[in-house]
Amino acid sequence: MGKYKGFAGAGMNTNKNVSNVVKQAQKMQEEMERVQAEMEDKTVEATSGGGAVTVTANGKKEILSLKISPDAVDPEDVETLEDLIMVAVNDAITQADDMMAEGMSAVTGGINIPGLF
């Protein structure tokens, strides 16, 4: 045993600890998958131009609906309508990201895991 006499049996505790960590990681992964699936089914809504454009998206960042008020349609000013659409779509995507991050944060205890979603 030489110079490592004081560590007799440490290997068994280490194996048990590693096993517990692996079990916890598997449980966390399962919970993250459940939350991700749940968040993908939820929707967010974003508007721009005081409600002239409304976009609904899901947690997968898919646009589910796009509503444009007739008052926002001006054939002489298409650029403004395009800008309103971009603002609403980008806001919906940001909200979907935030919703997913919030759901995952509940599982990970606030630990930021790169590439999570």
Long-range contacts (C-beta under 8 A, 24 or more apart in sequence): 28-107, 28-108, 31-107, 32-104, 32-107, 32-108, 32-116, 35-103, 35-104, 35-106, 35-107, 36-100, 36-103, 36-104, 36-117, 38-103, 39-99, 39-100, 39-103, 39-104, 42-99, 44-92, 44-95, 44-96, 44-99, 45-92, 45-95, 46-88, 46-89, 46-91, 46-92, 46-95, 47-88, 47-91, 48-84, 48-85, 48-87, 48-88, 48-91, 49-84, 49-87, 52-84, 53-81, 53-84, 53-85, 53-87, 53-88, 54-88, 55-85, 55-88, 55-89, 55-91, 55-92, 56-92, 57-89, 57-92, 57-93, 57-95, 57-96, 58-96, 59-96, 59-99, 59-100, 60-96, 61-93, 61-96, 61-97, 63-89, 63-92
